[in-house]
Amino acid sequence: MPLPFEIRPSPMQGFGAFATEAIPAGVRLIEYAGARLTPEEAEARYPDVLGERHHTYLFAIDDDDSNEVVVDAAVDGNEARFINHSCAPNCDAVVEHGRIWIETIRAIAPGEELAYDYAYVLEERHTPAAKRRFPCHCGAPTCRGTILAKKR
């Protein structure tokens, strides 16, 4: 069965995934696939360098069913790696039994770009410099300017 979206240049960032048909809310679109690494292997492969923009296809899983695993979509990944971040998302990333699924959270119109909130967790203080390393260009009225999760 073909995917209900296509990959093409995005006004948000690089490439994005765009609906090719109407997609209802609650649809499981695709698994976020890639090489499975330990957090230590991921850090060695993509060291986080202070002052440099953070950009990888890494997705960390830490749920009740699995040990902490990092999925590297740059290696053996699929189209899910092109779904961009938005502060006003129309999709969500759902972790289930050690796997990551991208699901719609509202109806999506043909031509609309798919996006979910990356909510990237950064342990350090969210200084202006840290936020510049993790920018958001979603253009939503509620854009926080960063892909970082809100500090609680």
C-alpha positions in Angstrom: 0.0 0.0 0.0 1.5 3.4 -1.0 2.1 6.0 1.6 -0.4 8.9 1.7 2.4 11.4 1.5 5.3 12.4 -0.6 8.7 13.9 0.1 9.6 17.3 -1.5 11.3 20.6 -0.5 9.8 22.2 2.5 9.5 25.9 3.5 10.1 24.8 7.1 13.4 23.0 6.6 15.2 21.0 3.9 12.7 18.3 2.7 9.3 17.6 4.2 6.5 15.1 3.9 3.3 16.4 2.3 -0.1 14.7 2.2 -1.1 13.4 -1.2 -4.7 12.8 -0.1 -6.9 13.7 2.8 -5.8 11.8 5.9 -8.2 11.5 8.9 -7.1 12.0 12.5 -5.8 8.8 14.3 -4.1 7.3 11.3 -0.8 5.5 11.9 1.3 6.7 8.9 4.7 5.1 9.2 7.3 3.7 11.6 10.3 5.8 12.3 12.9 3.4 11.1 16.7 3.3 11.3 19.7 1.6 12.9 19.3 1.0 16.6 22.1 2.3 18.8 22.9 2.6 22.4 23.0 6.3 23.7 26.8 5.9 23.9 27.1 4.8 20.3 24.9 7.7 19.2 27.0 10.2 21.1 30.2 8.8 19.6 28.7 8.9 16.1 27.2 12.4 16.4 29.0 14.3 19.2 27.0 17.4 20.3 29.4 20.3 19.8 28.7 23.4 21.7 28.0 26.4 19.5 27.3 24.2 16.4 23.7 23.6 15.1 22.3 20.3 16.1 21.1 18.3 13.1 20.8 14.5 13.0 18.1 12.0 12.4 18.3 10.6 15.9 15.2 9.6 17.9 15.6 8.3 21.5 13.2 5.7 22.9 12.9 5.1 26.6 9.7 3.4 27.5 8.6 0.6 29.8 9.1 -2.1 27.1 12.7 -1.4 26.1 16.0 -0.2 27.4 17.1 3.2 26.2 17.6 2.9 22.4 18.5 5.6 19.9 17.1 5.2 16.3 19.4 6.6 13.7 17.3 7.2 10.6 20.3 8.4 8.6 21.3 4.7 8.5 18.6 2.3 7.2 15.9 4.9 7.7 12.8 5.6 5.7 10.6 8.5 4.7 9.7 9.2 8.3 13.0 11.0 8.7 11.7 13.8 6.5 8.7 14.7 8.7 9.7 18.1 10.2 9.1 19.6 13.6 6.3 22.1 14.2 5.2 23.9 17.4 1.6 23.4 16.1 1.8 19.8 15.0 -0.7 17.7 13.0 1.1 14.4 13.9 2.5 12.8 17.0 5.3 10.3 17.6 4.0 7.3 19.6 6.4 4.9 21.2 5.0 1.4 21.5 6.9 -1.8 22.4 10.2 -0.2 21.5 9.1 1.1 18.2 8.3 4.7 17.1 5.1 5.3 15.0 4.1 8.6 13.4 0.3 9.1 13.8 -2.0 12.0 12.8 -3.6 13.9 15.6 -6.1 15.8 13.4 -7.4 15.6 9.9 -4.9 16.6 7.3 -5.7 18.2 3.9 -4.0 17.2 0.6 -0.9 19.2 0.2 -0.5 20.0 3.9 3.0 19.3 5.4 3.1 16.6 8.1 4.9 17.6 11.3 5.2 16.6 14.9 6.7 18.4 17.9 10.2 17.0 18.3 10.2 18.2 22.0 14.0 17.6 22.1 15.1 17.3 25.7 18.2 19.3 26.6 19.4 18.9 30.2 21.4 22.2 30.2 19.8 25.6 30.7 17.9 26.9 27.7 20.1 29.9 27.0 19.7 32.0 23.8 22.8 30.2 22.5 21.4 26.8 23.2 18.1 27.7 21.5 20.1 28.9 18.4 21.6 25.4 18.1 18.1 23.9 18.0 16.1 26.3 15.9 12.5 26.0 14.7 11.3 27.5 11.4 7.7 26.1 11.5 6.1 29.5 11.1 3.2 28.7 13.4 1.7 31.6 15.4 2.6 29.6 18.5 6.2 29.0 17.4 8.6 28.9 20.3 11.6 29.4 18.0 13.2 26.1 19.0 12.7 22.4 18.7 13.5 22.1 22.4 10.9 20.7 24.8 9.5 23.3 27.2 11.3 23.3 30.6 8.8 22.2 33.3 
